[in-house]
Amino acid sequence: MDESVNHAATLITLILFFGGLGAMVIVRRTLRAHPVETQRLVPLIARRAYSPKQFAGLAAALLALYFLAGCTGVLFFDGYIPEEQKPLIQLAAQWIIYALFAAVLLVVNRRGRNRFGLALKNFKWWWAGVGFYFAIIPVIMAASFVYHELISLLFGIDVGLQEVARHVRGDWNWLQVGFVFTAVVGAPVYEEIVFRGILFPLILKHSNIRTAMIFTAVLFAAVHLHIPSLLPIALLSVFLCYAYLRTQSLWACIGIHMMFNGISIFVLNIMG
């Protein structure tokens, strides 16, 4: 790595860490001034849970979409198209899944339009999520550093990049812009609806807040299929669940998630 690039990456890391500590102090003071009324807020989120029949339908639709996408991938990738066109197929398949699942969700959710707290009047929580990101990033950075050192020392696992990360760095072109847009906009909206909007309330309805947060975090980390990122992503999920509980709106979670992905992509490109 070029020395100037190394210095730039270090500077950004320090700014995020120490700036985040300042944001953490502000958020802690705000939360102390306005403590969480758990007994009131938890039932409100739990009541948003879909019925077992609705959840089964959504889960079946999601599994079917990914199964079809997998079959399409095997069909296209098994020597039928050039290697350089595979990322385009992957990107198109992802957005087709987003669109079809959104259509299914609109049908299932037609009687609960504000189930996720995504009404425009709640958009203010998106900005709160952006601020909350800076308050949690020092914790995630510290946990990530310790976790990476441990898995490298104990298991010899190389802390490499996720596959999608390879598509959002390097020379900029329209395909890379598509992957960046998907990572910063599409994925946060889709994943927050699935994990915090659908899964978290269902688990919360049949258990307690700690179990719901842990179970959602484990699944959220597992679906990313990247061992070096398991702990940081699971920890991020816990904060996202807390933000949803606190604000009663997925706008806050989407704001945090967008910032997390966007800053991560920015740092990756700075590092080359």
Backbone as CSV, one residue per row, in Angstrom:
resi,resn,N_x,N_y,N_z,CA_x,CA_y,CA_z,C_x,C_y,C_z
1,MET,0.847,-1.190,0.000,0.000,0.000,0.000,0.881,1.239,0.000
2,ASP,0.518,2.238,-0.823,1.250,3.496,-0.880,1.217,4.173,0.496
3,GLU,2.358,4.829,0.875,2.439,5.432,2.206,1.395,6.524,2.401
4,SER,1.117,7.316,1.359,0.118,8.378,1.478,-1.275,7.799,1.680
5,VAL,-1.539,6.676,0.987,-2.823,5.994,1.147,-2.960,5.449,2.557
6,ASN,-1.870,4.881,3.053,-1.849,4.341,4.410,-2.130,5.444,5.428
7,HIS,-1.522,6.619,5.231,-1.746,7.748,6.126,-3.195,8.225,6.053
8,ALA,-3.750,8.262,4.844,-5.135,8.706,4.674,-6.102,7.757,5.380
9,ALA,-5.875,6.444,5.224,-6.732,5.451,5.876,-6.634,5.554,7.387
10,THR,-5.427,5.766,7.881,-5.223,5.914,9.330,-5.923,7.149,9.853
11,LEU,-5.811,8.255,9.111,-6.439,9.512,9.519,-7.959,9.359,9.579
12,ILE,-8.539,8.732,8.569,-9.997,8.530,8.540,-10.429,7.656,9.711
13,THR,-9.661,6.611,9.978,-9.975,5.726,11.095,-9.962,6.487,12.420
14,LEU,-8.954,7.324,12.609,-8.841,8.096,13.850,-9.987,9.105,13.979
15,ILE,-10.339,9.737,12.860,-11.440,10.707,12.881,-12.746,10.017,13.263
16,LEU,-13.003,8.853,12.651,-14.222,8.111,12.956,-14.249,7.669,14.414
17,PHE,-13.087,7.197,14.900,-13.042,6.661,16.254,-13.217,7.762,17.294
18,PHE,-12.393,8.795,17.220,-12.447,9.830,18.246,-13.652,10.766,18.051
19,GLY,-14.022,10.997,16.788,-15.259,11.750,16.557,-16.462,10.977,17.072
20,GLY,-16.411,9.641,16.896,-17.481,8.787,17.400,-17.580,8.815,18.908
21,LEU,-16.439,8.919,19.585,-16.459,9.007,21.050,-17.204,10.266,21.496
22,GLY,-16.986,11.357,20.773,-17.719,12.585,21.084,-19.213,12.423,20.855
23,ALA,-19.561,11.779,19.741,-20.976,11.522,19.447,-21.590,10.598,20.492
24,MET,-20.788,9.642,20.984,-21.268,8.708,21.990,-21.651,9.447,23.272
25,VAL,-20.836,10.422,23.651,-21.126,11.209,24.855,-22.453,11.949,24.697
26,ILE,-22.661,12.550,23.519,-23.897,13.299,23.261,-25.104,12.370,23.296
27,VAL,-24.987,11.205,22.642,-26.100,10.253,22.604,-26.412,9.728,23.993
28,ARG,-25.379,9.413,24.774,-25.600,8.905,26.136,-26.340,9.938,26.988
29,ARG,-25.960,11.187,26.867,-26.644,12.243,27.630,-28.097,12.373,27.198
30,THR,-28.322,12.271,25.883,-29.688,12.361,25.363,-30.542,11.211,25.866
31,LEU,-29.971,9.997,25.844,-30.722,8.826,26.292,-31.005,8.877,27.788
32,ARG,-30.061,9.405,28.561,-30.290,9.543,29.999,-31.381,10.563,30.294
33,ALA,-31.423,11.611,29.474,-32.458,12.629,29.662,-33.824,12.114,29.245
34,HIS,-33.828,11.150,28.309,-35.076,10.560,27.818,-34.947,9.037,27.862
35,PRO,-35.027,8.440,29.043,-34.810,6.988,29.185,-35.839,6.157,28.422
36,VAL,-35.409,4.959,28.029,-36.279,4.043,27.287,-37.341,3.472,28.208
37,GLU,-38.586,3.571,27.796,-39.683,2.969,28.553,-39.945,1.579,27.978
38,THR,-39.120,0.622,28.403,-39.152,-0.716,27.812,-40.526,-1.363,27.906
39,GLN,-41.165,-1.242,29.054,-42.461,-1.882,29.249,-43.511,-1.363,28.275
40,ARG,-43.327,-0.136,27.815,-44.286,0.429,26.864,-43.892,0.174,25.422
41,LEU,-42.585,0.256,25.119,-42.127,0.173,23.737,-42.082,-1.259,23.196
42,VAL,-41.658,-2.212,24.020,-41.542,-3.598,23.551,-42.881,-4.140,23.041
43,PRO,-43.987,-3.969,23.783,-45.272,-4.474,23.249,-45.682,-3.807,21.941
44,LEU,-45.297,-2.537,21.755,-45.664,-1.848,20.520,-44.984,-2.494,19.310
45,ILE,-43.696,-2.856,19.474,-42.989,-3.537,18.385,-43.523,-4.947,18.207
46,ALA,-43.776,-5.647,19.315,-44.267,-7.029,19.244,-45.613,-7.101,18.528
47,ARG,-46.440,-6.074,18.704,-47.754,-6.078,18.050,-47.647,-5.919,16.537
48,ARG,-46.484,-5.499,16.065,-46.297,-5.357,14.619,-45.955,-6.682,13.938
49,ALA,-45.775,-7.723,14.731,-45.391,-9.015,14.162,-46.489,-9.549,13.241
50,TYR,-46.062,-10.128,12.144,-47.011,-10.773,11.251,-47.541,-12.043,11.892
51,SER,-48.703,-12.482,11.452,-49.252,-13.746,11.930,-48.388,-14.890,11.404
52,PRO,-48.418,-16.051,12.050,-47.629,-17.202,11.560,-47.898,-17.498,10.084
53,LYS,-49.141,-17.366,9.651,-49.486,-17.634,8.256,-48.840,-16.606,7.329
54,GLN,-48.916,-15.337,7.708,-48.301,-14.289,6.896,-46.786,-14.445,6.855
55,PHE,-46.195,-14.717,8.008,-44.737,-14.887,8.063,-44.291,-16.069,7.213
56,ALA,-45.034,-17.159,7.291,-44.697,-18.341,6.491,-44.759,-18.011,4.997
57,GLY,-45.767,-17.218,4.617,-45.886,-16.831,3.210,-44.732,-15.967,2.751
58,LEU,-44.332,-15.008,3.584,-43.208,-14.141,3.245,-41.901,-14.932,3.193
59,ALA,-41.696,-15.828,4.160,-40.484,-16.639,4.192,-40.418,-17.552,2.975
60,ALA,-41.558,-18.149,2.627,-41.597,-19.037,1.462,-41.289,-18.266,0.183
61,ALA,-41.848,-17.061,0.067,-41.590,-16.241,-1.113,-40.113,-15.887,-1.206
62,LEU,-39.515,-15.530,-0.068,-38.103,-15.145,-0.053,-37.207,-16.320,-0.425
63,LEU,-37.489,-17.481,0.156,-36.697,-18.671,-0.156,-36.842,-19.058,-1.626
64,ALA,-38.063,-18.953,-2.144,-38.296,-19.291,-3.553,-37.525,-18.353,-4.476
65,LEU,-37.509,-17.058,-4.133,-36.793,-16.087,-4.958,-35.299,-16.378,-4.985
66,TYR,-34.718,-16.688,-3.813,-33.288,-16.977,-3.773,-32.971,-18.316,-4.428
67,PHE,-33.903,-19.264,-4.342,-33.694,-20.539,-5.017,-33.680,-20.350,-6.527
68,LEU,-34.628,-19.566,-7.026,-34.673,-19.284,-8.457,-33.437,-18.510,-8.902
69,ALA,-32.993,-17.571,-8.055,-31.786,-16.815,-8.383,-30.578,-17.738,-8.436
70,GLY,-30.524,-18.703,-7.500,-29.428,-19.666,-7.510,-29.443,-20.537,-8.742
71,CYS,-30.642,-20.979,-9.115,-30.767,-21.798,-10.330,-30.366,-20.999,-11.563
72,THR,-30.778,-19.739,-11.581,-30.407,-18.870,-12.701,-28.898,-18.698,-12.756
73,GLY,-28.285,-18.564,-11.583,-26.835,-18.410,-11.535,-26.115,-19.613,-12.085
74,VAL,-26.573,-20.798,-11.696,-25.953,-22.026,-12.210,-26.126,-22.112,-13.717
75,LEU,-27.326,-21.761,-14.182,-27.606,-21.829,-15.613,-26.723,-20.877,-16.413
76,PHE,-26.601,-19.648,-15.898,-25.854,-18.642,-16.628,-24.343,-18.813,-16.461
77,PHE,-23.925,-19.218,-15.255,-22.502,-19.185,-14.950,-21.745,-20.422,-15.403
78,ASP,-22.456,-21.479,-15.739,-21.787,-22.739,-16.057,-21.313,-22.756,-17.517
79,GLY,-20.484,-21.780,-17.827,-19.872,-21.757,-19.155,-20.711,-21.130,-20.238
80,TYR,-21.889,-20.577,-19.870,-22.780,-20.036,-20.892,-22.524,-18.559,-21.179
81,ILE,-21.963,-17.848,-20.241,-21.686,-16.435,-20.455,-20.238,-16.153,-20.073
82,PRO,-19.653,-15.100,-20.621,-18.270,-14.742,-20.274,-18.146,-14.387,-18.795
83,GLU,-16.984,-14.626,-18.235,-16.720,-14.365,-16.824,-16.976,-12.908,-16.463
84,GLU,-16.631,-11.994,-17.365,-16.759,-10.575,-17.047,-18.205,-10.112,-16.965
85,GLN,-19.159,-10.917,-17.470,-20.567,-10.532,-17.414,-21.291,-11.062,-16.176
86,LYS,-20.616,-11.897,-15.388,-21.254,-12.477,-14.210,-21.681,-11.427,-13.180
87,PRO,-20.843,-10.418,-12.889,-21.287,-9.400,-11.928,-22.580,-8.699,-12.352
88,LEU,-22.754,-8.473,-13.651,-23.972,-7.831,-14.145,-25.191,-8.701,-13.854
89,ILE,-25.054,-10.012,-14.078,-26.149,-10.935,-13.801,-26.465,-10.940,-12.308
90,GLN,-25.429,-10.941,-11.475,-25.630,-10.929,-10.033,-26.371,-9.674,-9.584
91,LEU,-25.969,-8.533,-10.129,-26.598,-7.270,-9.765,-28.061,-7.244,-10.196
92,ALA,-28.314,-7.682,-11.418,-29.693,-7.706,-11.927,-30.559,-8.653,-11.103
93,ALA,-30.018,-9.825,-10.756,-30.778,-10.784,-9.960,-31.133,-10.218,-8.592
94,GLN,-30.195,-9.480,-7.994,-30.454,-8.899,-6.680,-31.603,-7.907,-6.730
95,TRP,-31.625,-7.057,-7.755,-32.697,-6.059,-7.839,-34.029,-6.686,-8.239
96,ILE,-33.997,-7.770,-8.976,-35.237,-8.494,-9.273,-35.815,-9.080,-7.991
97,ILE,-34.943,-9.615,-7.136,-35.391,-10.137,-5.843,-36.005,-9.014,-5.011
98,TYR,-35.337,-7.849,-4.956,-35.878,-6.715,-4.213,-37.280,-6.357,-4.711
99,ALA,-37.421,-6.249,-6.030,-38.688,-5.816,-6.611,-39.801,-6.830,-6.361
100,LEU,-39.524,-8.111,-6.574,-40.547,-9.149,-6.384,-40.936,-9.272,-4.917
101,PHE,-39.945,-9.196,-4.022,-40.277,-9.293,-2.600,-41.088,-8.076,-2.157
102,ALA,-40.772,-6.905,-2.695,-41.552,-5.708,-2.373,-42.999,-5.875,-2.819
103,ALA,-43.207,-6.509,-3.992,-44.563,-6.744,-4.478,-45.320,-7.689,-3.549
104,VAL,-44.645,-8.758,-3.120,-45.263,-9.706,-2.181,-45.590,-9.006,-0.868
105,LEU,-44.671,-8.179,-0.394,-44.852,-7.479,0.875,-46.029,-6.513,0.814
106,LEU,-46.203,-5.827,-0.318,-47.319,-4.905,-0.463,-48.652,-5.632,-0.387
107,VAL,-48.706,-6.839,-0.928,-49.940,-7.630,-0.874,-50.222,-8.073,0.561
108,VAL,-49.217,-8.612,1.222,-49.383,-9.103,2.594,-49.645,-7.957,3.564
109,ASN,-49.027,-6.806,3.307,-49.038,-5.684,4.243,-50.102,-4.639,3.920
110,ARG,-51.060,-4.978,3.061,-51.995,-3.968,2.580,-52.868,-3.385,3.698
111,ARG,-53.052,-4.128,4.796,-53.879,-3.622,5.899,-53.040,-2.988,7.009
112,GLY,-51.738,-2.996,6.868,-50.866,-2.415,7.891,-49.814,-1.535,7.256
113,ARG,-50.236,-0.465,6.618,-49.335,0.349,5.811,-48.209,0.980,6.627
114,ASN,-48.488,1.262,7.895,-47.457,1.899,8.708,-46.844,0.911,9.693
115,ARG,-46.830,-0.362,9.324,-46.326,-1.394,10.216,-44.866,-1.156,10.593
116,PHE,-44.082,-0.619,9.697,-42.652,-0.439,9.940,-42.289,0.970,10.411
117,GLY,-43.269,1.830,10.600,-42.982,3.201,11.002,-42.284,3.990,9.919
118,LEU,-42.598,3.690,8.667,-41.931,4.333,7.541,-42.746,5.462,6.924
119,ALA,-43.740,5.940,7.634,-44.494,7.097,7.141,-43.548,8.289,6.998
120,LEU,-43.849,9.170,6.056,-42.973,10.319,5.804,-42.801,11.202,7.035
121,LYS,-43.807,11.249,7.900,-43.696,12.073,9.106,-42.609,11.556,10.053
122,ASN,-42.233,10.288,9.869,-41.192,9.694,10.713,-39.800,9.771,10.093
123,PHE,-39.697,10.435,8.933,-38.398,10.483,8.247,-37.334,11.175,9.090
124,LYS,-37.747,11.969,10.060,-36.783,12.627,10.947,-35.873,11.610,11.630
125,TRP,-36.365,10.381,11.810,-35.566,9.356,12.483,-34.428,8.866,11.605
126,TRP,-34.511,9.106,10.285,-33.379,8.765,9.412,-32.165,9.584,9.819
127,TRP,-32.388,10.870,10.060,-31.292,11.744,10.482,-30.773,11.344,11.856
128,ALA,-31.677,10.927,12.737,-31.238,10.448,14.051,-30.367,9.209,13.890
129,GLY,-30.719,8.351,12.924,-29.918,7.162,12.659,-28.523,7.510,12.174
130,VAL,-28.422,8.525,11.336,-27.108,8.973,10.852,-26.238,9.409,12.026
131,GLY,-26.822,10.168,12.958,-26.069,10.588,14.130,-25.717,9.425,15.042
132,PHE,-26.649,8.492,15.184,-26.426,7.337,16.043,-25.295,6.461,15.505
133,TYR,-25.133,6.442,14.184,-24.041,5.660,13.581,-22.696,6.079,14.155
134,PHE,-22.456,7.380,14.236,-21.159,7.859,14.724,-20.950,7.495,16.193
135,ALA,-22.042,7.366,16.944,-21.925,7.021,18.360,-21.597,5.544,18.571
136,ILE,-21.988,4.693,17.633,-21.751,3.254,17.810,-20.493,2.771,17.094
137,ILE,-19.979,3.568,16.150,-18.859,3.091,15.343,-17.594,2.833,16.165
138,PRO,-17.270,3.593,17.240,-16.082,3.241,18.027,-16.195,1.850,18.659
139,VAL,-17.389,1.502,19.125,-17.601,0.177,19.731,-17.413,-0.913,18.689
140,ILE,-17.985,-0.717,17.505,-17.871,-1.722,16.444,-16.426,-1.831,15.967
141,MET,-15.731,-0.708,15.842,-14.334,-0.727,15.406,-13.456,-1.461,16.412
142,ALA,-13.643,-1.179,17.702,-12.844,-1.842,18.736,-13.127,-3.338,18.771
143,ALA,-14.408,-3.712,18.720,-14.776,-5.127,18.729,-14.251,-5.838,17.487
144,SER,-14.312,-5.160,16.343,-13.830,-5.740,15.100,-12.326,-5.998,15.156
145,PHE,-11.579,-5.038,15.706,-10.121,-5.192,15.806,-9.763,-6.397,16.685
146,VAL,-10.383,-6.480,17.864,-10.099,-7.592,18.784,-10.503,-8.920,18.160
147,TYR,-11.666,-8.954,17.528,-12.174,-10.185,16.907,-11.263,-10.650,15.779
148,HIS,-10.823,-9.731,14.941,-9.941,-10.089,13.832,-8.602,-10.631,14.334
149,GLU,-8.083,-10.007,15.380,-6.822,-10.485,15.958,-6.980,-11.887,16.537
150,LEU,-8.100,-12.143,17.183,-8.332,-13.456,17.803,-8.481,-14.561,16.763
151,ILE,-9.304,-14.326,15.740,-9.504,-15.391,14.756,-8.246,-15.616,13.927
152,SER,-7.458,-14.566,13.739,-6.195,-14.724,13.023,-5.200,-15.516,13.863
153,LEU,-5.155,-15.240,15.169,-4.223,-15.903,16.068,-4.631,-17.350,16.356
154,LEU,-5.929,-17.557,16.618,-6.387,-18.878,17.046,-6.639,-19.829,15.884
155,PHE,-7.161,-19.298,14.776,-7.572,-20.166,13.675,-6.816,-19.909,12.376
156,GLY,-5.993,-18.887,12.348,-5.229,-18.580,11.147,-6.085,-18.145,9.988
157,ILE,-7.260,-17.561,10.282,-8.178,-17.123,9.228,-7.749,-15.757,8.709
158,ASP,-7.595,-15.661,7.404,-7.204,-14.392,6.788,-8.399,-13.449,6.757
159,VAL,-8.204,-12.236,7.221,-9.288,-11.251,7.243,-9.403,-10.626,5.856
160,GLY,-10.055,-11.364,4.965,-10.228,-10.885,3.601,-11.538,-10.138,3.432
161,LEU,-11.811,-9.695,2.217,-13.010,-8.930,1.933,-14.163,-9.841,1.556
162,GLN,-15.397,-9.374,1.823,-16.563,-10.072,1.308,-16.558,-9.963,-0.215
163,GLU,-17.241,-10.907,-0.857,-17.261,-10.914,-2.323,-17.812,-9.609,-2.878
164,VAL,-18.889,-9.092,-2.256,-19.491,-7.865,-2.768,-18.529,-6.688,-2.658
165,ALA,-17.607,-6.727,-1.678,-16.658,-5.624,-1.497,-15.730,-5.489,-2.692
166,ARG,-15.501,-6.589,-3.391,-14.616,-6.538,-4.550,-15.262,-5.799,-5.720
167,HIS,-16.587,-5.658,-5.683,-17.295,-4.974,-6.768,-17.476,-3.487,-6.505
168,VAL,-17.127,-3.018,-5.301,-17.373,-1.612,-4.969,-16.077,-0.838,-4.764
169,ARG,-14.963,-1.397,-5.223,-13.680,-0.701,-5.117,-12.936,-0.818,-6.445
170,GLY,-11.958,0.049,-6.632,-11.173,0.003,-7.861,-11.616,1.069,-8.847
171,ASP,-11.403,0.797,-10.121,-11.745,1.761,-11.166,-13.267,1.927,-11.263
172,TRP,-13.697,3.192,-11.259,-15.127,3.462,-11.287,-15.690,3.296,-12.697
173,ASN,-16.818,2.575,-12.786,-17.564,2.432,-14.031,-19.035,2.292,-13.651
174,TRP,-19.887,2.216,-14.643,-21.319,2.209,-14.357,-21.733,0.972,-13.569
175,LEU,-21.070,-0.160,-13.776,-21.407,-1.372,-13.035,-21.035,-1.220,-11.558
176,GLN,-19.872,-0.621,-11.308,-19.471,-0.397,-9.922,-20.433,0.569,-9.238
177,VAL,-20.877,1.605,-9.962,-21.862,2.529,-9.413,-23.133,1.775,-9.030
178,GLY,-23.526,0.803,-9.865,-24.705,-0.003,-9.562,-24.538,-0.805,-8.284
179,PHE,-23.361,-1.395,-8.085,-23.091,-2.157,-6.863,-23.048,-1.238,-5.642
180,VAL,-22.455,-0.060,-5.801,-22.392,0.881,-4.686,-23.796,1.341,-4.304
181,PHE,-24.610,1.667,-5.301,-25.989,2.089,-5.030,-26.764,0.978,-4.334
182,THR,-26.547,-0.250,-4.763,-27.216,-1.387,-4.134,-26.790,-1.535,-2.683
183,ALA,-25.495,-1.412,-2.433,-24.968,-1.585,-1.071,-25.390,-0.462,-0.138
184,VAL,-25.483,0.763,-0.660,-25.744,1.921,0.193,-27.240,2.225,0.318
185,VAL,-28.030,1.871,-0.690,-29.457,2.190,-0.670,-30.321,0.928,-0.658
186,GLY,-30.163,0.079,-1.664,-31.036,-1.084,-1.801,-30.927,-2.067,-0.642
187,ALA,-29.707,-2.498,-0.343,-29.508,-3.499,0.706,-29.973,-3.022,2.083
188,PRO,-29.643,-1.789,2.518,-30.132,-1.348,3.830,-31.654,-1.359,3.953
189,VAL,-32.354,-0.872,2.929,-33.822,-0.850,2.994,-34.363,-2.275,3.046
190,TYR,-33.883,-3.117,2.149,-34.359,-4.504,2.066,-34.044,-5.270,3.344
191,GLU,-32.803,-5.203,3.816,-32.400,-5.981,4.983,-33.059,-5.487,6.261
192,GLU,-33.280,-4.187,6.371,-33.939,-3.680,7.580,-35.404,-4.103,7.633
193,ILE,-36.067,-4.132,6.499,-37.446,-4.606,6.473,-37.509,-6.082,6.844
194,VAL,-36.607,-6.885,6.292,-36.625,-8.327,6.552,-36.247,-8.635,7.995
195,PHE,-35.135,-8.082,8.485,-34.612,-8.485,9.799,-35.218,-7.696,10.954
196,ARG,-35.233,-6.367,10.875,-35.794,-5.596,11.967,-37.307,-5.457,11.834
197,GLY,-37.808,-5.322,10.610,-39.239,-5.107,10.430,-40.087,-6.352,10.542
198,ILE,-39.574,-7.489,10.058,-40.358,-8.725,10.036,-39.902,-9.725,11.087
199,LEU,-38.602,-10.054,11.086,-38.102,-11.111,11.972,-38.073,-10.691,13.440
200,PHE,-37.520,-9.529,13.740,-37.352,-9.082,15.124,-38.679,-9.014,15.896
201,PRO,-39.739,-8.383,15.348,-41.008,-8.358,16.092,-41.599,-9.744,16.327
202,LEU,-41.433,-10.654,15.368,-41.977,-11.996,15.522,-41.312,-12.725,16.687
203,ILE,-39.974,-12.650,16.761,-39.251,-13.300,17.858,-39.597,-12.613,19.180
204,LEU,-39.688,-11.295,19.150,-39.999,-10.529,20.356,-41.380,-10.893,20.897
205,LYS,-42.313,-11.153,20.012,-43.677,-11.498,20.422,-43.713,-12.803,21.209
206,HIS,-42.792,-13.733,20.903,-42.819,-15.051,21.524,-41.676,-15.268,22.519
207,SER,-40.904,-14.211,22.818,-39.800,-14.383,23.766,-39.622,-13.092,24.568
208,ASN,-38.396,-12.612,24.663,-38.116,-11.359,25.364,-37.123,-10.545,24.542
209,ILE,-36.824,-9.327,24.994,-36.014,-8.416,24.204,-34.606,-8.958,23.990
210,ARG,-34.004,-9.572,25.015,-32.635,-10.072,24.880,-32.567,-11.214,23.867
211,THR,-33.494,-12.166,23.974,-33.520,-13.291,23.036,-33.751,-12.808,21.612
212,ALA,-34.680,-11.861,21.448,-34.995,-11.354,20.107,-33.793,-10.669,19.480
213,MET,-33.073,-9.875,20.283,-31.899,-9.173,19.759,-30.801,-10.153,19.377
214,ILE,-30.525,-11.128,20.250,-29.441,-12.088,19.996,-29.761,-12.952,18.790
215,PHE,-30.989,-13.482,18.730,-31.367,-14.370,17.629,-31.332,-13.633,16.296
216,THR,-31.856,-12.399,16.286,-31.827,-11.596,15.060,-30.393,-11.290,14.650
217,ALA,-29.532,-10.985,15.624,-28.127,-10.672,15.332,-27.398,-11.866,14.740
218,VAL,-27.638,-13.052,15.294,-26.972,-14.263,14.801,-27.381,-14.540,13.356
219,LEU,-28.671,-14.457,13.070,-29.133,-14.703,11.704,-28.631,-13.632,10.739
220,PHE,-28.663,-12.388,11.180,-28.213,-11.275,10.337,-26.743,-11.438,9.964
221,ALA,-25.926,-11.833,10.932,-24.500,-12.039,10.662,-24.281,-13.263,9.785
222,ALA,-25.044,-14.320,10.047,-24.846,-15.576,9.323,-25.135,-15.446,7.835
223,VAL,-26.173,-14.684,7.475,-26.540,-14.593,6.055,-25.517,-13.832,5.237
224,HIS,-24.612,-13.108,5.902,-23.571,-12.386,5.163,-22.419,-13.311,4.750
225,LEU,-22.389,-14.529,5.287,-21.468,-15.583,4.836,-20.011,-15.118,4.807
226,HIS,-19.591,-14.445,5.881,-18.213,-13.956,5.932,-17.733,-14.029,7.371
227,ILE,-16.949,-15.048,7.681,-16.529,-15.311,9.062,-15.823,-14.109,9.703
228,PRO,-14.895,-13.432,9.013,-14.228,-12.280,9.645,-15.162,-11.125,10.015
229,SER,-16.390,-11.134,9.476,-17.327,-10.040,9.756,-18.444,-10.444,10.714
230,LEU,-18.424,-11.680,11.213,-19.542,-12.172,12.016,-19.805,-11.306,13.248
231,LEU,-18.779,-11.064,14.059,-18.991,-10.294,15.282,-19.358,-8.839,15.003
232,PRO,-18.636,-8.128,14.135,-19.028,-6.736,13.867,-20.448,-6.600,13.334
233,ILE,-20.851,-7.507,12.438,-22.198,-7.420,11.870,-23.250,-7.782,12.904
234,ALA,-22.958,-8.780,13.750,-23.893,-9.144,14.815,-24.058,-7.989,15.792
235,LEU,-22.959,-7.329,16.125,-23.013,-6.186,17.032,-23.800,-5.035,16.404
236,LEU,-23.579,-4.806,15.122,-24.351,-3.789,14.401,-25.842,-4.103,14.480
237,SER,-26.196,-5.381,14.337,-27.600,-5.789,14.388,-28.224,-5.472,15.737
238,VAL,-27.474,-5.682,16.823,-27.991,-5.371,18.162,-28.315,-3.876,18.267
239,PHE,-27.419,-3.035,17.778,-27.663,-1.593,17.802,-28.860,-1.222,16.925
240,LEU,-29.001,-1.906,15.786,-30.126,-1.624,14.898,-31.450,-1.999,15.556
241,CYS,-31.473,-3.138,16.245,-32.687,-3.545,16.962,-33.033,-2.522,18.045
242,TYR,-32.013,-2.045,18.747,-32.237,-1.044,19.794,-32.792,0.246,19.186
243,ALA,-32.232,0.655,18.048,-32.704,1.877,17.389,-34.160,1.739,16.969
244,TYR,-34.533,0.560,16.483,-35.928,0.326,16.079,-36.845,0.362,17.293
245,LEU,-36.408,-0.265,18.373,-37.197,-0.263,19.597,-37.383,1.157,20.118
246,ARG,-36.312,1.904,20.102,-36.321,3.247,20.680,-37.164,4.221,19.852
247,THR,-37.027,4.175,18.530,-37.693,5.161,17.673,-39.020,4.663,17.112
248,GLN,-39.235,3.342,17.147,-40.440,2.726,16.573,-40.515,2.944,15.060
249,SER,-39.370,3.229,14.439,-39.347,3.484,12.996,-38.111,2.868,12.362
250,LEU,-38.315,2.188,11.232,-37.176,1.628,10.504,-36.342,2.701,9.821
251,TRP,-36.837,3.941,9.775,-36.033,5.005,9.176,-34.699,5.138,9.908
252,ALA,-34.715,5.032,11.235,-33.476,5.141,12.014,-32.518,4.016,11.657
253,CYS,-33.040,2.789,11.548,-32.199,1.632,11.201,-31.627,1.782,9.800
254,ILE,-32.450,2.254,8.882,-31.992,2.442,7.501,-30.888,3.498,7.452
255,GLY,-31.042,4.575,8.225,-30.006,5.611,8.275,-28.686,5.068,8.788
256,ILE,-28.728,4.297,9.884,-27.509,3.693,10.436,-26.879,2.752,9.420
257,HIS,-27.701,1.905,8.815,-27.215,0.893,7.877,-26.600,1.544,6.642
258,MET,-27.239,2.589,6.135,-26.696,3.294,4.964,-25.337,3.905,5.291
259,MET,-25.229,4.519,6.451,-23.964,5.128,6.847,-22.883,4.062,7.017
260,PHE,-23.236,2.956,7.631,-22.265,1.881,7.851,-21.714,1.367,6.521
261,ASN,-22.599,1.075,5.581,-22.154,0.575,4.278,-21.427,1.653,3.479
262,GLY,-21.963,2.884,3.517,-21.366,3.957,2.734,-19.967,4.311,3.199
263,ILE,-19.781,4.462,4.504,-18.442,4.789,5.037,-17.484,3.634,4.797
264,SER,-17.962,2.404,4.931,-17.105,1.233,4.693,-16.612,1.222,3.254
265,ILE,-17.486,1.517,2.311,-17.108,1.561,0.885,-16.126,2.692,0.639
266,PHE,-16.363,3.829,1.258,-15.460,4.972,1.107,-14.057,4.619,1.585
267,VAL,-13.959,4.001,2.765,-12.656,3.612,3.310,-11.984,2.580,2.415
268,LEU,-12.739,1.612,1.897,-12.189,0.591,1.009,-11.550,1.239,-0.231
269,ASN,-12.236,2.242,-0.778,-11.709,2.901,-1.979,-10.514,3.790,-1.667
270,ILE,-10.496,4.389,-0.479,-9.329,5.182,-0.065,-8.119,4.273,0.061
271,MET,-8.348,3.076,0.599,-7.245,2.135,0.808,-6.783,1.484,-0.482
272,GLY,-7.619,1.601,-1.532,-7.254,0.987,-2.818,-7.489,-0.476,-2.813
